[in-house]
Amino acid sequence: MVKVKFFALLRERLNCNEIDVDLPAGATVNQLREKLALLHPDWTRELYDQELLCAKNYTFVDWSEPLADGDEVALFPPVTGG
């Protein structure tokens, strides 16, 4: 089981703070995204935003990063400031 947390505008658009997802051993962050899109088709547009950032266990990672049971993944839009 992987815990996925959503932040900032992404959290607002998905109307979800976090979700637990079962994945096969060796699944990647991108495969997690694919599973989320299958479970929640209405989330697809936001999940595939070109600028969406991901972190695993508080460290930024690439979408090809492998996941293990118990990992925590954070998904969020790029930070902007003014």
Buried (B, 14 or more C-beta within 10 A) or exposed (E): EBEBBBBEEBBEBBEBEEBEBEBEEEBBBEBBBBBBBEEBEEBEEBBEBEEBBBBBEEEEBEEEBEBEEEBBBBBBBEEEEE
